[in-house]
Amino acid sequence: MRLRVGKLLRERGQTTYWLAKAAGIPATTAYRLARGNVKRVDVRLVDRLCAALDCQVADLFERIPDRPHKRGKH
């Protein structure tokens, strides 16, 4: 999975500072979300992001298919 927060911000002409204020989150968290440098995202945070960005949950994420496994010795 890949977060699309940075792309949504660019499309809307907004900054990570704006997102931090609009979503009520720390600026460092907004920056990490925009860069995609997160391992987990809390459901409450997803809700705040959707409200701030006026989007749906599906707009925040992009599924990246798994790479095929190489066959070889086990």
Biopython code that builds the backbone (N, CA, C, O; Angstrom):
import numpy as np
from Bio.PDB.StructureBuilder import StructureBuilder

atoms = [
    (1, "MET", "N", (0.845, -1.176, 0.000)),
    (1, "MET", "CA", (0.000, 0.000, 0.000)),
    (1, "MET", "C", (0.892, 1.241, 0.000)),
    (1, "MET", "O", (1.983, 1.249, 0.571)),
    (2, "ARG", "N", (0.401, 2.270, -0.647)),
    (2, "ARG", "CA", (1.110, 3.541, -0.673)),
    (2, "ARG", "C", (0.126, 4.650, -0.332)),
    (2, "ARG", "O", (-0.993, 4.686, -0.842)),
    (3, "LEU", "N", (0.558, 5.546, 0.533)),
    (3, "LEU", "CA", (-0.253, 6.711, 0.867)),
    (3, "LEU", "C", (-0.175, 7.740, -0.252)),
    (3, "LEU", "O", (0.892, 7.960, -0.826)),
    (4, "ARG", "N", (-1.288, 8.360, -0.558)),
    (4, "ARG", "CA", (-1.341, 9.357, -1.611)),
    (4, "ARG", "C", (-1.505, 10.779, -1.053)),
    (4, "ARG", "O", (-1.926, 11.681, -1.777)),
    (5, "VAL", "N", (-1.179, 10.978, 0.211)),
    (5, "VAL", "CA", (-1.377, 12.278, 0.855)),
    (5, "VAL", "C", (-0.592, 13.367, 0.137)),
    (5, "VAL", "O", (-1.130, 14.441, -0.132)),
    (6, "GLY", "N", (0.661, 13.107, -0.173)),
    (6, "GLY", "CA", (1.482, 14.099, -0.876)),
    (6, "GLY", "C", (0.888, 14.494, -2.214)),
    (6, "GLY", "O", (0.859, 15.674, -2.565)),
    (7, "LYS", "N", (0.418, 13.518, -2.954)),
    (7, "LYS", "CA", (-0.194, 13.798, -4.264)),
    (7, "LYS", "C", (-1.470, 14.623, -4.098)),
    (7, "LYS", "O", (-1.708, 15.562, -4.858)),
    (8, "LEU", "N", (-2.282, 14.275, -3.113)),
    (8, "LEU", "CA", (-3.517, 15.033, -2.876)),
    (8, "LEU", "C", (-3.208, 16.477, -2.485)),
    (8, "LEU", "O", (-3.901, 17.401, -2.910)),
    (9, "LEU", "N", (-2.174, 16.667, -1.681)),
    (9, "LEU", "CA", (-1.790, 18.031, -1.302)),
    (9, "LEU", "C", (-1.355, 18.827, -2.530)),
    (9, "LEU", "O", (-1.764, 19.975, -2.703)),
    (10, "ARG", "N", (-0.527, 18.222, -3.382)),
    (10, "ARG", "CA", (-0.078, 18.916, -4.603)),
    (10, "ARG", "C", (-1.249, 19.261, -5.507)),
    (10, "ARG", "O", (-1.312, 20.364, -6.051)),
    (11, "GLU", "N", (-2.181, 18.320, -5.672)),
    (11, "GLU", "CA", (-3.358, 18.565, -6.516)),
    (11, "GLU", "C", (-4.192, 19.728, -5.999)),
    (11, "GLU", "O", (-4.815, 20.454, -6.773)),
    (12, "ARG", "N", (-4.196, 19.896, -4.677)),
    (12, "ARG", "CA", (-5.014, 20.954, -4.068)),
    (12, "ARG", "C", (-4.223, 22.240, -3.821)),
    (12, "ARG", "O", (-4.772, 23.235, -3.346)),
    (13, "GLY", "N", (-2.937, 22.209, -4.146)),
    (13, "GLY", "CA", (-2.105, 23.384, -3.941)),
    (13, "GLY", "C", (-1.899, 23.712, -2.474)),
    (13, "GLY", "O", (-1.781, 24.880, -2.102)),
    (14, "GLN", "N", (-1.857, 22.679, -1.641)),
    (14, "GLN", "CA", (-1.718, 22.865, -0.201)),
    (14, "GLN", "C", (-0.362, 22.349, 0.274)),
    (14, "GLN", "O", (0.316, 21.605, -0.434)),
    (15, "THR", "N", (0.021, 22.753, 1.478)),
    (15, "THR", "CA", (1.299, 22.363, 2.063)),
    (15, "THR", "C", (1.087, 21.411, 3.225)),
    (15, "THR", "O", (-0.034, 21.223, 3.698)),
    (16, "THR", "N", (2.175, 20.817, 3.674)),
    (16, "THR", "CA", (2.090, 19.951, 4.845)),
    (16, "THR", "C", (1.748, 20.777, 6.085)),
    (16, "THR", "O", (1.075, 20.285, 6.991)),
    (17, "TYR", "N", (2.205, 22.024, 6.130)),
    (17, "TYR", "CA", (1.851, 22.904, 7.251)),
    (17, "TYR", "C", (0.335, 23.115, 7.281)),
    (17, "TYR", "O", (-0.282, 23.053, 8.344)),
    (18, "TRP", "N", (-0.259, 23.363, 6.120)),
    (18, "TRP", "CA", (-1.711, 23.529, 6.039)),
    (18, "TRP", "C", (-2.411, 22.264, 6.534)),
    (18, "TRP", "O", (-3.368, 22.337, 7.305)),
    (19, "LEU", "N", (-1.925, 21.100, 6.082)),
    (19, "LEU", "CA", (-2.535, 19.834, 6.486)),
    (19, "LEU", "C", (-2.470, 19.657, 7.996)),
    (19, "LEU", "O", (-3.445, 19.238, 8.619)),
    (20, "ALA", "N", (-1.330, 19.974, 8.579)),
    (20, "ALA", "CA", (-1.181, 19.850, 10.026)),
    (20, "ALA", "C", (-2.230, 20.679, 10.747)),
    (20, "ALA", "O", (-2.859, 20.199, 11.690)),
    (21, "LYS", "N", (-2.422, 21.911, 10.316)),
    (21, "LYS", "CA", (-3.408, 22.782, 10.954)),
    (21, "LYS", "C", (-4.833, 22.300, 10.678)),
    (21, "LYS", "O", (-5.659, 22.266, 11.590)),
    (22, "ALA", "N", (-5.126, 21.931, 9.443)),
    (22, "ALA", "CA", (-6.480, 21.519, 9.052)),
    (22, "ALA", "C", (-6.895, 20.205, 9.715)),
    (22, "ALA", "O", (-8.062, 20.026, 10.063)),
    (23, "ALA", "N", (-5.942, 19.288, 9.889)),
    (23, "ALA", "CA", (-6.257, 17.981, 10.468)),
    (23, "ALA", "C", (-6.009, 17.943, 11.974)),
    (23, "ALA", "O", (-6.380, 16.976, 12.639)),
    (24, "GLY", "N", (-5.392, 18.976, 12.508)),
    (24, "GLY", "CA", (-5.100, 18.990, 13.938)),
    (24, "GLY", "C", (-4.057, 17.969, 14.341)),
    (24, "GLY", "O", (-4.184, 17.310, 15.373)),
    (25, "ILE", "N", (-3.012, 17.838, 13.513)),
    (25, "ILE", "CA", (-1.944, 16.873, 13.774)),
    (25, "ILE", "C", (-0.609, 17.619, 13.815)),
    (25, "ILE", "O", (-0.504, 18.726, 13.287)),
    (26, "PRO", "N", (0.409, 17.023, 14.435)),
    (26, "PRO", "CA", (1.718, 17.665, 14.445)),
    (26, "PRO", "C", (2.276, 17.839, 13.026)),
    (26, "PRO", "O", (2.017, 17.014, 12.149)),
    (27, "ALA", "N", (3.028, 18.896, 12.810)),
    (27, "ALA", "CA", (3.615, 19.168, 11.491)),
    (27, "ALA", "C", (4.531, 18.034, 11.051)),
    (27, "ALA", "O", (4.586, 17.706, 9.866)),
    (28, "THR", "N", (5.252, 17.433, 11.994)),
    (28, "THR", "CA", (6.141, 16.328, 11.631)),
    (28, "THR", "C", (5.344, 15.128, 11.116)),
    (28, "THR", "O", (5.787, 14.429, 10.205)),
    (29, "THR", "N", (4.173, 14.895, 11.700)),
    (29, "THR", "CA", (3.313, 13.805, 11.235)),
    (29, "THR", "C", (2.801, 14.102, 9.835)),
    (29, "THR", "O", (2.794, 13.218, 8.978)),
    (30, "ALA", "N", (2.374, 15.330, 9.593)),
    (30, "ALA", "CA", (1.895, 15.720, 8.260)),
    (30, "ALA", "C", (2.997, 15.544, 7.226)),
    (30, "ALA", "O", (2.749, 15.065, 6.119)),
    (31, "TYR", "N", (4.209, 15.930, 7.588)),
    (31, "TYR", "CA", (5.347, 15.795, 6.677)),
    (31, "TYR", "C", (5.609, 14.318, 6.362)),
    (31, "TYR", "O", (5.789, 13.952, 5.200)),
    (32, "ARG", "N", (5.629, 13.475, 7.394)),
    (32, "ARG", "CA", (5.865, 12.043, 7.179)),
    (32, "ARG", "C", (4.761, 11.417, 6.334)),
    (32, "ARG", "O", (5.039, 10.567, 5.488)),
    (33, "LEU", "N", (3.518, 11.823, 6.551)),
    (33, "LEU", "CA", (2.405, 11.308, 5.748)),
    (33, "LEU", "C", (2.550, 11.714, 4.294)),
    (33, "LEU", "O", (2.326, 10.903, 3.394)),
    (34, "ALA", "N", (2.925, 12.965, 4.057)),
    (34, "ALA", "CA", (3.079, 13.462, 2.686)),
    (34, "ALA", "C", (4.215, 12.756, 1.961)),
    (34, "ALA", "O", (4.150, 12.546, 0.750)),
    (35, "ARG", "N", (5.251, 12.392, 2.700)),
    (35, "ARG", "CA", (6.390, 11.684, 2.110)),
    (35, "ARG", "C", (6.153, 10.177, 2.020)),
    (35, "ARG", "O", (6.906, 9.464, 1.357)),
    (36, "GLY", "N", (5.107, 9.697, 2.688)),
    (36, "GLY", "CA", (4.819, 8.268, 2.675)),
    (36, "GLY", "C", (5.700, 7.482, 3.625)),
    (36, "GLY", "O", (5.825, 6.264, 3.492)),
    (37, "ASN", "N", (6.313, 8.166, 4.586)),
    (37, "ASN", "CA", (7.222, 7.517, 5.528)),
    (37, "ASN", "C", (6.507, 7.059, 6.793)),
    (37, "ASN", "O", (6.873, 7.458, 7.899)),
    (38, "VAL", "N", (5.504, 6.235, 6.631)),
    (38, "VAL", "CA", (4.779, 5.692, 7.771)),
    (38, "VAL", "C", (4.543, 4.202, 7.549)),
    (38, "VAL", "O", (4.412, 3.740, 6.416)),
    (39, "LYS", "N", (4.494, 3.472, 8.634)),
    (39, "LYS", "CA", (4.228, 2.033, 8.559)),
    (39, "LYS", "C", (2.760, 1.728, 8.834)),
    (39, "LYS", "O", (2.182, 0.813, 8.248)),
    (40, "ARG", "N", (2.161, 2.518, 9.744)),
    (40, "ARG", "CA", (0.769, 2.304, 10.138)),
    (40, "ARG", "C", (0.060, 3.639, 10.205)),
    (40, "ARG", "O", (0.669, 4.677, 10.464)),
    (41, "VAL", "N", (-1.241, 3.590, 9.966)),
    (41, "VAL", "CA", (-2.061, 4.803, 10.063)),
    (41, "VAL", "C", (-3.299, 4.461, 10.881)),
    (41, "VAL", "O", (-4.041, 3.538, 10.545)),
    (42, "ASP", "N", (-3.512, 5.202, 11.941)),
    (42, "ASP", "CA", (-4.652, 5.003, 12.828)),
    (42, "ASP", "C", (-5.949, 5.419, 12.117)),
    (42, "ASP", "O", (-5.956, 6.366, 11.330)),
    (43, "VAL", "N", (-7.028, 4.714, 12.400)),
    (43, "VAL", "CA", (-8.312, 4.998, 11.769)),
    (43, "VAL", "C", (-8.771, 6.429, 12.076)),
    (43, "VAL", "O", (-9.342, 7.091, 11.209)),
    (44, "ARG", "N", (-8.532, 6.900, 13.277)),
    (44, "ARG", "CA", (-8.910, 8.284, 13.621)),
    (44, "ARG", "C", (-8.133, 9.290, 12.790)),
    (44, "ARG", "O", (-8.668, 10.330, 12.405)),
    (45, "LEU", "N", (-6.863, 8.980, 12.511)),
    (45, "LEU", "CA", (-6.046, 9.858, 11.673)),
    (45, "LEU", "C", (-6.579, 9.850, 10.236)),
    (45, "LEU", "O", (-6.647, 10.899, 9.595)),
    (46, "VAL", "N", (-6.951, 8.692, 9.740)),
    (46, "VAL", "CA", (-7.535, 8.604, 8.397)),
    (46, "VAL", "C", (-8.781, 9.472, 8.310)),
    (46, "VAL", "O", (-8.987, 10.175, 7.321)),
    (47, "ASP", "N", (-9.605, 9.422, 9.340)),
    (47, "ASP", "CA", (-10.811, 10.245, 9.369)),
    (47, "ASP", "C", (-10.460, 11.734, 9.333)),
    (47, "ASP", "O", (-11.085, 12.498, 8.598)),
    (48, "ARG", "N", (-9.479, 12.142, 10.109)),
    (48, "ARG", "CA", (-9.051, 13.551, 10.119)),
    (48, "ARG", "C", (-8.505, 13.980, 8.760)),
    (48, "ARG", "O", (-8.772, 15.088, 8.295)),
    (49, "LEU", "N", (-7.735, 13.090, 8.129)),
    (49, "LEU", "CA", (-7.181, 13.407, 6.809)),
    (49, "LEU", "C", (-8.300, 13.562, 5.779)),
    (49, "LEU", "O", (-8.284, 14.489, 4.969)),
    (50, "CYS", "N", (-9.264, 12.654, 5.815)),
    (50, "CYS", "CA", (-10.387, 12.738, 4.877)),
    (50, "CYS", "C", (-11.169, 14.039, 5.069)),
    (50, "CYS", "O", (-11.575, 14.673, 4.095)),
    (51, "ALA", "N", (-11.376, 14.432, 6.321)),
    (51, "ALA", "CA", (-12.100, 15.676, 6.588)),
    (51, "ALA", "C", (-11.301, 16.880, 6.080)),
    (51, "ALA", "O", (-11.860, 17.771, 5.441)),
    (52, "ALA", "N", (-10.014, 16.906, 6.361)),
    (52, "ALA", "CA", (-9.177, 18.035, 5.954)),
    (52, "ALA", "C", (-9.044, 18.129, 4.442)),
    (52, "ALA", "O", (-9.089, 19.219, 3.872)),
    (53, "LEU", "N", (-8.879, 16.975, 3.793)),
    (53, "LEU", "CA", (-8.659, 16.954, 2.345)),
    (53, "LEU", "C", (-9.956, 16.820, 1.550)),
    (53, "LEU", "O", (-9.933, 16.805, 0.319)),
    (54, "ASP", "N", (-11.081, 16.724, 2.251)),
    (54, "ASP", "CA", (-12.387, 16.565, 1.611)),
    (54, "ASP", "C", (-12.350, 15.419, 0.603)),
    (54, "ASP", "O", (-12.640, 15.598, -0.580)),
    (55, "CYS", "N", (-11.989, 14.247, 1.100)),
    (55, "CYS", "CA", (-11.868, 13.086, 0.223)),
    (55, "CYS", "C", (-12.411, 11.850, 0.930)),
    (55, "CYS", "O", (-12.796, 11.902, 2.098)),
    (56, "GLN", "N", (-12.433, 10.759, 0.214)),
    (56, "GLN", "CA", (-12.851, 9.474, 0.757)),
    (56, "GLN", "C", (-11.611, 8.669, 1.144)),
    (56, "GLN", "O", (-10.501, 8.961, 0.697)),
    (57, "VAL", "N", (-11.817, 7.662, 1.975)),
    (57, "VAL", "CA", (-10.705, 6.823, 2.431)),
    (57, "VAL", "C", (-9.932, 6.250, 1.244)),
    (57, "VAL", "O", (-8.701, 6.254, 1.253)),
    (58, "ALA", "N", (-10.621, 5.769, 0.243)),
    (58, "ALA", "CA", (-9.962, 5.162, -0.913)),
    (58, "ALA", "C", (-9.056, 6.144, -1.650)),
    (58, "ALA", "O", (-8.109, 5.727, -2.318)),
    (59, "ASP", "N", (-9.332, 7.440, -1.539)),
    (59, "ASP", "CA", (-8.497, 8.448, -2.191)),
    (59, "ASP", "C", (-7.130, 8.560, -1.528)),
    (59, "ASP", "O", (-6.179, 9.024, -2.157)),
    (60, "LEU", "N", (-7.017, 8.146, -0.279)),
    (60, "LEU", "CA", (-5.765, 8.284, 0.468)),
    (60, "LEU", "C", (-4.758, 7.189, 0.181)),
    (60, "LEU", "O", (-3.567, 7.358, 0.442)),
    (61, "PHE", "N", (-5.223, 6.058, -0.357)),
    (61, "PHE", "CA", (-4.356, 4.899, -0.522)),
    (61, "PHE", "C", (-4.311, 4.415, -1.968)),
    (61, "PHE", "O", (-5.264, 4.563, -2.732)),
    (62, "GLU", "N", (-3.175, 3.839, -2.306)),
    (62, "GLU", "CA", (-3.012, 3.193, -3.612)),
    (62, "GLU", "C", (-2.410, 1.819, -3.348)),
    (62, "GLU", "O", (-1.416, 1.691, -2.633)),
    (63, "ARG", "N", (-3.012, 0.813, -3.922)),
    (63, "ARG", "CA", (-2.484, -0.541, -3.727)),
    (63, "ARG", "C", (-1.386, -0.807, -4.745)),
    (63, "ARG", "O", (-1.564, -0.614, -5.947)),
    (64, "ILE", "N", (-0.261, -1.248, -4.239)),
    (64, "ILE", "CA", (0.876, -1.614, -5.082)),
    (64, "ILE", "C", (0.935, -3.134, -5.101)),
    (64, "ILE", "O", (1.113, -3.759, -4.056)),
    (65, "PRO", "N", (0.787, -3.735, -6.278)),
    (65, "PRO", "CA", (0.807, -5.204, -6.338)),
    (65, "PRO", "C", (2.132, -5.765, -5.823)),
    (65, "PRO", "O", (3.189, -5.154, -5.982)),
    (66, "ASP", "N", (2.051, -6.933, -5.208)),
    (66, "ASP", "CA", (3.261, -7.612, -4.748)),
    (66, "ASP", "C", (4.103, -8.006, -5.940)),
    (66, "ASP", "O", (3.594, -8.319, -7.016)),
    (67, "ARG", "N", (5.407, -7.980, -5.720)),
    (67, "ARG", "CA", (6.305, -8.469, -6.769)),
    (67, "ARG", "C", (6.240, -9.988, -6.784)),
    (67, "ARG", "O", (6.131, -10.624, -5.735)),
    (68, "PRO", "N", (6.308, -10.568, -7.980)),
    (68, "PRO", "CA", (6.294, -12.038, -8.033)),
    (68, "PRO", "C", (7.535, -12.595, -7.334)),
    (68, "PRO", "O", (8.628, -12.037, -7.435)),
    (69, "HIS", "N", (7.339, -13.707, -6.623)),
    (69, "HIS", "CA", (8.463, -14.345, -5.937)),
    (69, "HIS", "C", (9.340, -15.049, -6.958)),
    (69, "HIS", "O", (8.852, -15.660, -7.908)),
    (70, "LYS", "N", (10.642, -14.951, -6.742)),
    (70, "LYS", "CA", (11.571, -15.692, -7.607)),
    (70, "LYS", "C", (11.551, -17.149, -7.206)),
    (70, "LYS", "O", (11.557, -17.486, -6.022)),
    (71, "ARG", "N", (11.527, -17.986, -8.186)),
    (71, "ARG", "CA", (11.560, -19.421, -7.893)),
    (71, "ARG", "C", (13.002, -19.854, -7.799)),
    (71, "ARG", "O", (13.853, -19.417, -8.574)),
    (72, "GLY", "N", (13.256, -20.689, -6.873)),
    (72, "GLY", "CA", (14.623, -21.170, -6.677)),
    (72, "GLY", "C", (14.657, -22.163, -5.550)),
    (72, "GLY", "O", (13.660, -22.808, -5.227)),
    (73, "LYS", "N", (15.828, -22.272, -4.958)),
    (73, "LYS", "CA", (15.989, -23.191, -3.845)),
    (73, "LYS", "C", (15.264, -22.667, -2.631)),
    (73, "LYS", "O", (15.202, -21.461, -2.395)),
    (74, "HIS", "N", (14.715, -23.589, -1.863)),
    (74, "HIS", "CA", (14.015, -23.221, -0.628)),
    (74, "HIS", "C", (14.886, -23.410, 0.543)),
    (74, "HIS", "O", (14.468, -23.151, 1.671)),
]
sb = StructureBuilder()
sb.init_structure("model")
sb.init_model(0)
sb.init_chain("A")
sb.init_seg("    ")
for serial, (resi, resn, name, xyz) in enumerate(atoms, 1):
    if name == "N":
        sb.init_residue(resn, " ", resi, " ")
    sb.init_atom(name, np.array(xyz, "f"), 0.0, 1.0, " ", f" {name:<3s}", serial, name[0])
structure = sb.get_structure()
